[in-house]
Amino acid sequence: MRSSLLHFIPRGPTLLALGVLLGLAFPALADLAHPLMPITIFLIVLGTLLRIDSQAVVATLRRPSLSVLLPAVVMVACPLVIGVAGHALNLGPEIALAAVLAVSAPPSSGTAAVARMLGLDGAVPLVVTVLSMVLAPVTVPLLAGWFGGLEISALELALRLALLIGGAEGVAFLVRRHAAPVLAAHGGMVDGIIVAALLVFAVATMAGIRAQIAADVQAAMLCLGLAFACNIALQAAGAVLLPGNLGQRLTVGLILGNRNVGLVWSALGAAASPRMALYFAATQFPIYLLPRLIETLIGRNTGKAKP
């Protein structure tokens, strides 16, 4: 009998949405989960590497539109477009810079796992995420300096990313080489661990957010609205960027919209103002709430496609 953890998979997007709401409703729980964030990110990346078909990854790497063009769009074109839009809309300098920096981050580490939950291709988000993380130590400091005159250590950012990706790839290689039959027999358990890690991470991202919202409700609503607008706009752009069926378009949308803002946030350190930190926190809401809406969209489209 498959592990009972497998039963969580169809409800994955719902659990992510509940995780954010749970962390917001119970600040003590979010504070308790916050120290676990590095571990959960590692487990998410490791689990995704273990569950993705290596042949699908190689096939993705052989497509220049996905392995060259898409990472360039993610890491260069998107931040530039958001920067121009922020200037045109006359957003405050702090909020405009925060929006650019949030979009300059590589795709969220959990994007491939979320894509798999939704029944989409997980190989494309995984490949684009890894390649974007290779570009991040170059593009993020340049964008931070260009739009805001901020200094981000390229070396420190590169070391963080190398530790995350390199460590997970090393463990995944050893598991695949020495325990492939066990992995094949317990794939459902790995999926369950990924979902559990995503749930804990979603709760942890809400640490301190309730207090920030209470301190300045108007600013919080502005940041929240802008975060949803940016995410939805990027996902909509991704849906029309490359040809393909609905699933392929939604996959590209997830890659463009959901970013690992925590990497940029931690790299900024004290240089991130309270208003910028509030916006960075607000970006977590669309990342964890929108997959539930996408799941509904996919379900409706599948229903219409049935005879």
C-alpha positions as CSV (number, residue, x, y, z in Angstrom):
1,M,0.0,0.0,0.0
2,R,1.3,3.5,-0.9
3,S,2.1,5.8,1.9
4,S,-0.7,7.9,3.3
5,L,1.4,10.9,2.5
6,L,0.5,10.4,-1.1
7,H,-3.1,11.4,-0.3
8,F,-1.9,15.0,0.4
9,I,-0.7,15.5,-3.2
10,P,-4.1,16.3,-4.9
11,R,-4.7,18.8,-2.1
12,G,-1.2,20.4,-2.3
13,P,-2.3,23.8,-3.6
14,T,-5.0,24.0,-1.0
15,L,-2.5,23.1,1.7
16,L,-0.2,25.9,0.5
17,A,-2.9,28.5,0.7
18,L,-3.9,27.3,4.1
19,G,-0.3,27.4,5.3
20,V,0.0,31.1,4.6
21,L,-3.4,31.8,6.3
22,L,-2.4,29.6,9.2
23,G,0.9,31.5,9.7
24,L,-0.9,34.8,9.5
25,A,-3.6,33.7,12.0
26,F,-1.1,32.2,14.5
27,P,2.0,34.4,14.6
28,A,3.6,32.1,17.3
29,L,3.4,29.1,15.0
30,A,5.0,31.2,12.2
31,D,7.8,32.2,14.5
32,L,8.3,28.6,15.5
33,A,8.5,27.5,11.9
34,H,10.8,30.3,10.8
35,P,14.1,28.7,11.8
36,L,13.2,25.7,9.7
37,M,13.2,27.7,6.4
38,P,16.7,26.7,5.2
39,I,15.9,23.0,5.9
40,T,12.6,23.1,4.1
41,I,14.1,24.8,1.0
42,F,16.8,22.1,0.9
43,L,14.2,19.4,1.2
44,I,12.0,21.0,-1.6
45,V,14.9,21.2,-4.0
46,L,16.2,17.7,-3.1
47,G,12.8,16.1,-3.4
48,T,12.1,17.7,-6.7
49,L,15.5,16.5,-8.1
50,L,14.7,13.0,-6.9
51,R,11.2,13.0,-8.6
52,I,12.1,14.6,-11.9
53,D,12.8,12.4,-14.8
54,S,16.5,12.9,-15.9
55,Q,15.6,12.3,-19.5
56,A,13.0,15.1,-19.4
57,V,15.6,17.4,-17.9
58,V,18.1,16.6,-20.7
59,A,15.4,17.2,-23.3
60,T,14.6,20.6,-21.8
61,L,18.3,21.6,-21.8
62,R,18.4,20.8,-25.5
63,R,15.7,23.3,-26.3
64,P,17.3,26.8,-26.6
65,S,14.0,28.5,-26.1
66,L,13.8,27.0,-22.6
67,S,17.5,26.7,-21.6
68,V,18.7,30.0,-23.0
69,L,15.9,32.4,-23.9
70,L,13.6,31.7,-20.9
71,P,16.3,32.2,-18.2
72,A,17.3,35.5,-19.9
73,V,13.7,36.6,-19.9
74,V,13.3,35.6,-16.2
75,M,16.5,37.2,-14.9
76,V,16.9,40.3,-17.2
77,A,13.8,41.2,-19.2
78,C,11.2,40.8,-16.4
79,P,13.1,43.1,-13.8
80,L,13.6,45.7,-16.5
81,V,9.9,45.7,-17.5
82,I,8.8,46.0,-13.9
83,G,11.3,48.8,-13.3
84,V,10.0,50.8,-16.3
85,A,6.4,50.1,-15.2
86,G,7.2,51.3,-11.7
87,H,8.6,54.5,-13.0
88,A,5.6,55.1,-15.3
89,L,3.2,54.5,-12.4
90,N,5.1,56.9,-10.2
91,L,5.4,54.4,-7.4
92,G,7.4,55.5,-4.4
93,P,11.1,54.9,-4.7
94,E,11.2,52.2,-2.0
95,I,8.3,50.3,-3.3
96,A,9.5,50.6,-7.0
97,L,12.9,49.3,-6.0
98,A,11.4,46.5,-3.9
99,A,9.3,45.4,-6.9
100,V,12.4,45.3,-9.2
101,L,14.5,43.4,-6.7
102,A,11.7,40.9,-6.0
103,V,11.5,40.1,-9.7
104,S,15.3,40.0,-10.1
105,A,15.3,36.9,-7.9
106,P,15.5,33.5,-9.5
107,P,12.3,31.4,-9.7
108,S,11.1,30.0,-6.3
109,S,12.8,26.8,-5.3
110,G,9.4,25.2,-4.9
111,T,8.1,26.1,-8.4
112,A,8.9,22.7,-9.9
113,A,7.2,21.0,-7.0
114,V,4.1,23.2,-7.3
115,A,4.0,22.5,-11.1
116,R,4.0,18.8,-10.4
117,M,1.2,19.2,-7.9
118,L,-0.9,20.9,-10.6
119,G,-0.2,18.1,-13.1
120,L,2.2,20.3,-15.1
121,D,5.7,19.6,-16.4
122,G,8.2,19.8,-13.5
123,A,11.3,19.5,-15.6
124,V,11.1,22.9,-17.3
125,P,10.8,24.9,-14.0
126,L,13.6,22.8,-12.5
127,V,16.0,23.5,-15.4
128,V,15.1,27.2,-15.6
129,T,15.4,27.7,-11.8
130,V,18.9,26.1,-11.7
131,L,20.1,28.1,-14.8
132,S,18.6,31.3,-13.3
133,M,20.5,30.7,-10.1
134,V,23.7,30.6,-12.1
135,L,22.9,34.0,-13.5
136,A,21.7,35.6,-10.2
137,P,25.2,36.5,-8.8
138,V,25.7,38.6,-11.9
139,T,22.3,40.1,-12.7
140,V,20.9,40.8,-9.2
141,P,23.9,43.0,-8.0
142,L,23.8,44.9,-11.4
143,L,20.0,45.5,-11.1
144,A,20.2,46.5,-7.4
145,G,23.0,49.0,-8.3
146,W,21.3,50.3,-11.4
147,F,17.8,50.9,-10.0
148,G,18.6,51.8,-6.4
149,G,22.3,52.3,-5.9
150,L,22.4,49.3,-3.5
151,E,25.4,47.0,-3.2
152,I,24.9,43.2,-3.0
153,S,27.8,40.9,-2.7
154,A,27.9,38.7,-5.8
155,L,30.3,36.3,-4.0
156,E,28.0,35.8,-1.0
157,L,25.0,35.3,-3.2
158,A,26.9,32.8,-5.3
159,L,28.0,30.8,-2.3
160,R,24.4,30.7,-0.9
161,L,23.1,29.4,-4.3
162,A,26.0,26.9,-4.7
163,L,25.4,25.5,-1.2
164,L,21.7,25.1,-1.9
165,I,21.8,23.6,-5.4
166,G,25.2,21.8,-5.1
167,G,24.3,20.1,-1.8
168,A,20.9,19.0,-3.1
169,E,22.3,17.7,-6.4
170,G,25.0,15.8,-4.6
171,V,22.6,14.0,-2.2
172,A,20.2,13.4,-5.1
173,F,23.0,11.8,-7.2
174,L,24.0,9.5,-4.3
175,V,20.4,8.4,-3.7
176,R,19.7,7.7,-7.4
177,R,23.0,5.8,-7.7
178,H,22.8,3.7,-4.6
179,A,19.1,3.5,-3.8
180,A,17.2,3.7,-7.1
181,P,14.9,0.8,-6.4
182,V,13.9,2.1,-3.0
183,L,13.3,5.6,-4.5
184,A,11.1,4.1,-7.2
185,A,9.1,2.1,-4.6
186,H,8.6,5.1,-2.3
187,G,8.1,7.9,-4.7
188,G,4.8,8.8,-3.1
189,M,6.5,9.3,0.2
190,V,9.0,11.7,-1.4
191,D,6.1,13.7,-2.9
192,G,4.5,13.8,0.6
193,I,7.7,15.2,2.1
194,I,7.9,17.9,-0.6
195,V,4.3,19.0,0.2
196,A,5.0,18.9,4.0
197,A,8.2,21.0,3.5
198,L,6.3,23.5,1.3
199,L,3.5,23.7,3.9
200,V,6.0,24.5,6.7
201,F,7.8,27.0,4.5
202,A,4.5,28.7,3.7
203,V,3.8,29.0,7.5
204,A,7.3,30.2,8.2
205,T,7.1,33.0,5.6
206,M,4.5,34.7,7.7
207,A,6.8,35.2,10.7
208,G,6.4,38.9,11.8
209,I,4.0,39.8,9.0
210,R,0.9,40.2,11.2
211,A,2.8,42.8,13.3
212,Q,4.0,44.6,10.2
213,I,0.4,44.8,8.8
214,A,-0.9,46.1,12.1
215,A,1.8,48.7,12.2
216,D,0.8,50.2,8.8
217,V,-2.4,48.8,7.3
218,Q,-2.4,51.2,4.4
219,A,1.1,50.4,3.4
220,A,0.5,46.7,3.8
221,M,-2.6,46.8,1.5
222,L,-0.5,48.8,-1.1
223,C,2.3,46.2,-1.0
224,L,-0.2,43.3,-1.1
225,G,-2.1,44.7,-4.1
226,L,1.1,45.4,-5.9
227,A,2.6,42.0,-5.2
228,F,-0.5,40.3,-6.6
229,A,-0.6,42.6,-9.6
230,C,3.1,41.9,-10.5
231,N,2.7,38.2,-10.0
232,I,-0.5,37.9,-12.1
233,A,0.9,40.2,-14.8
234,L,4.1,38.1,-15.1
235,Q,2.1,34.9,-15.1
236,A,-0.2,36.2,-17.8
237,A,2.8,37.3,-19.9
238,G,4.3,33.9,-19.4
239,A,1.1,32.3,-20.6
240,V,1.5,34.0,-24.0
241,L,5.3,34.0,-24.2
242,L,5.8,30.6,-25.8
243,P,3.5,28.5,-27.9
244,G,2.0,25.3,-26.5
245,N,-1.0,24.0,-24.8
246,L,-2.6,25.4,-21.6
247,G,-0.4,23.3,-19.3
248,Q,2.8,24.5,-21.0
249,R,1.7,28.1,-20.9
250,L,0.8,27.9,-17.2
251,T,4.1,26.4,-16.4
252,V,6.0,29.3,-18.0
253,G,3.7,31.6,-16.1
254,L,4.6,30.0,-12.8
255,I,8.3,30.4,-13.6
256,L,8.0,34.1,-14.3
257,G,5.6,35.0,-11.5
258,N,6.9,33.0,-8.5
259,R,10.4,34.2,-7.3
260,N,12.7,33.2,-4.5
261,V,12.5,36.6,-2.9
262,G,14.1,35.4,0.3
263,L,17.5,35.0,-1.5
264,V,17.6,38.7,-2.4
265,W,16.1,39.7,0.9
266,S,18.8,37.9,2.9
267,A,21.5,39.3,0.5
268,L,20.3,42.9,1.2
269,G,20.5,42.5,4.9
270,A,20.2,45.8,6.7
271,A,20.0,47.6,3.4
272,A,16.4,46.5,3.0
273,S,14.2,49.2,4.5
274,P,11.1,48.3,6.5
275,R,8.8,49.3,3.6
276,M,10.9,47.1,1.2
277,A,10.7,44.2,3.7
278,L,7.0,44.6,3.9
279,Y,6.7,44.3,0.1
280,F,9.0,41.2,0.1
281,A,6.8,39.6,2.6
282,A,3.7,40.5,0.6
283,T,5.1,38.6,-2.4
284,Q,4.6,35.3,-0.5
285,F,0.8,35.6,-0.6
286,P,0.4,35.3,-4.4
287,I,3.0,32.5,-4.6
288,Y,1.0,30.3,-2.2
289,L,-2.5,31.4,-2.9
290,L,-2.6,31.6,-6.8
291,P,-1.8,27.9,-7.3
292,R,-5.2,27.1,-5.9
293,L,-6.8,29.3,-8.5
294,I,-4.7,27.7,-11.2
295,E,-5.8,24.3,-10.1
296,T,-9.4,25.4,-10.5
297,L,-8.7,26.8,-13.9
298,I,-7.0,23.5,-15.0
299,G,-9.9,21.5,-13.6
300,R,-12.5,23.5,-15.5
301,N,-10.5,23.3,-18.7
302,T,-10.2,19.5,-18.3
303,G,-13.9,19.3,-17.7
304,K,-14.7,21.2,-20.8
305,A,-12.4,19.0,-22.9
306,K,-14.2,15.9,-21.9
307,P,-16.8,14.6,-24.4
